[in-house]
């Protein structure tokens, strides 16, 4: 059974009641205290691809996302394009399921966005009918297609965010809308083989439910770093058939689901989150303070001092205005690692005893969950095994 933290949840309940007394929940935000997030324990390995991987392709390649199914079990994804899951009643009982929950068709057509897809955001209100946003990539190198000036496999990739649905508790998913009409956030510009960095919607955080809406933060990549940005999106909680984007002044309709699939309007979204931060990967709400917390990879440089890199966090009271980055867990990033040295990626925050079906809320104890990549020599090349790791964190108000 889920473990409760009475003192913090009691505070959250009292705040909710006070808000209703002051005129209803919508539009009301209680005062937000400064929130501090710290590591409070040692690492524990949830999954090691060399030990319990289903095959050589079973490699965590995305931030961990979880929901509670209709049977009360925790279903957690940290998937690659095969979209396998872990199932249990909490971190201590999660086991890998070797069945693929969804695989894209691998089609060699950039306009379809049906090459490879990663499940990255999940919503359900009953644990049976489960919706997801997926990061859908077209990868020209896989199809021997040209890419002018290619130096990396990722050159000329193009990405959009697509919708999927499961009616069996997340055991299998299908696209919601037939390609290419499965994408409420398609690439802002058509594919070209002479553009190494294609404008794209690349990644999305987990979805959280708050004040009758579903919220997430998406990474909109431009063809240059300066214009790339994190954007806030939302959908009505009881009918996620419309997605809006925050344009800096208001939420503007971006896509509406029709019988033919998603009808999309090109919109310009405003930057949210600290300047200089790349894609935000995790988003939760602290129940007691009603403070939102994001987590992401980041590096801080100071003159005549060593770089500080690893997992950072920011806080907000309204999802639009965020605090400056604060270090949560110093770790080596990819550019820090020499050959054979491990590095980290894909952070998220999950409280496995959260009463929220989406695990979008946290109390004073939660976990930072991330992937550690470990290059190892293999014949005449390198292979990169991976671990899914969690470390306890404490959340408190200053």
PyMOL commands that set and color helices and strands:
alter all, ss='L'
color gray80, all
select helices_A, chain A and resi 6-21+49-52+91-93+140-143+334-336
alter helices_A, ss='H'
color red, helices_A
select strands_A, chain A and resi 35-48+65-68+74-77+85-88+95-97+116-123+130-138+158-166+174-175+200-204+208-210+213-221+229-236+242-246+251-258+261-264+282-286+291-300+308-316+326-330+343-350+361-362+365-378+381-397
alter strands_A, ss='S'
color yellow, strands_A
deselect
rebuild
show_as cartoon
